[in-house]
Amino acid sequence: MLDKKLYTNGQKTQELIDNKLTYFFKNGKVKAEGTYENELMTGEWKFYRETGQLWQVGNFENGKKNGSWVRYDKNNQLEYEEEFVNDKKIK
């Protein structure tokens, strides 16, 4: 079950609309967003820095990391890429 809390400033921590779940930073910027089905993260998810910059993009299957994950540095350059199968890093 999702946590329905607010930050002390009144900003919501998350929002679920249909099957899209969005997490927020205290400043209101998006922290992470992706598909949420059967109470599990699934499909492609994007994670952001508090500045709003894209930080990571990865895939989930049944709530576990699965497939390609990429991370970007603060200059928006590819920092590294990993591969996961059932939450285990294979590359």
HUMODA-V264555 format. One record per residue. N is the residue number from 0. PSI is psi in whole degrees, 0 to 359 (NA if undefined). D_LAST is the distance of its C-alpha to the last C-alpha in Angstrom with 2 decimals. Layout:
# HUMODA-V264555
n:N psi:PSI d_last:D_LAST
n:N psi:PSI d_last:D_LAST
This chain:
# HUMODA-V264555
n:0 psi:142 d_last:32.04
n:1 psi:146 d_last:31.51
n:2 psi:131 d_last:32.97
n:3 psi:17 d_last:35.86
n:4 psi:159 d_last:36.48
n:5 psi:153 d_last:37.57
n:6 psi:164 d_last:37.04
n:7 psi:336 d_last:40.26
n:8 psi:2 d_last:41.04
n:9 psi:350 d_last:41.11
n:10 psi:132 d_last:37.87
n:11 psi:148 d_last:36.05
n:12 psi:334 d_last:32.62
n:13 psi:165 d_last:31.45
n:14 psi:131 d_last:32.81
n:15 psi:117 d_last:32.20
n:16 psi:120 d_last:33.79
n:17 psi:244 d_last:33.53
n:18 psi:21 d_last:29.85
n:19 psi:121 d_last:28.55
n:20 psi:132 d_last:27.88
n:21 psi:129 d_last:28.13
n:22 psi:146 d_last:27.88
n:23 psi:151 d_last:29.99
n:24 psi:167 d_last:30.38
n:25 psi:331 d_last:33.86
n:26 psi:0 d_last:34.82
n:27 psi:349 d_last:34.33
n:28 psi:153 d_last:31.35
n:29 psi:132 d_last:28.48
n:30 psi:317 d_last:25.73
n:31 psi:152 d_last:23.57
n:32 psi:144 d_last:24.34
n:33 psi:187 d_last:23.26
n:34 psi:138 d_last:24.39
n:35 psi:111 d_last:25.74
n:36 psi:140 d_last:27.03
n:37 psi:40 d_last:28.43
n:38 psi:28 d_last:27.77
n:39 psi:145 d_last:23.97
n:40 psi:137 d_last:21.63
n:41 psi:155 d_last:20.52
n:42 psi:201 d_last:19.33
n:43 psi:134 d_last:18.45
n:44 psi:144 d_last:19.15
n:45 psi:137 d_last:19.92
n:46 psi:140 d_last:20.35
n:47 psi:156 d_last:22.85
n:48 psi:165 d_last:24.27
n:49 psi:340 d_last:27.88
n:50 psi:346 d_last:29.02
n:51 psi:351 d_last:27.84
n:52 psi:142 d_last:25.02
n:53 psi:132 d_last:21.85
n:54 psi:309 d_last:19.15
n:55 psi:151 d_last:16.21
n:56 psi:129 d_last:15.74
n:57 psi:172 d_last:13.81
n:58 psi:145 d_last:14.61
n:59 psi:149 d_last:16.09
n:60 psi:122 d_last:17.45
n:61 psi:40 d_last:20.21
n:62 psi:4 d_last:19.51
n:63 psi:147 d_last:15.90
n:64 psi:132 d_last:12.73
n:65 psi:123 d_last:11.68
n:66 psi:204 d_last:10.09
n:67 psi:139 d_last:9.36
n:68 psi:129 d_last:10.12
n:69 psi:147 d_last:11.67
n:70 psi:140 d_last:13.85
n:71 psi:145 d_last:17.03
n:72 psi:182 d_last:19.23
n:73 psi:351 d_last:22.98
n:74 psi:13 d_last:23.80
n:75 psi:22 d_last:21.86
n:76 psi:147 d_last:19.47
n:77 psi:121 d_last:15.74
n:78 psi:312 d_last:14.41
n:79 psi:165 d_last:10.65
n:80 psi:139 d_last:8.23
n:81 psi:161 d_last:5.37
n:82 psi:137 d_last:5.04
n:83 psi:147 d_last:7.22
n:84 psi:119 d_last:9.69
n:85 psi:47 d_last:12.91
n:86 psi:4 d_last:11.94
n:87 psi:129 d_last:9.29
n:88 psi:127 d_last:5.81
n:89 psi:348 d_last:3.82
n:90 psi:NA d_last:0.00
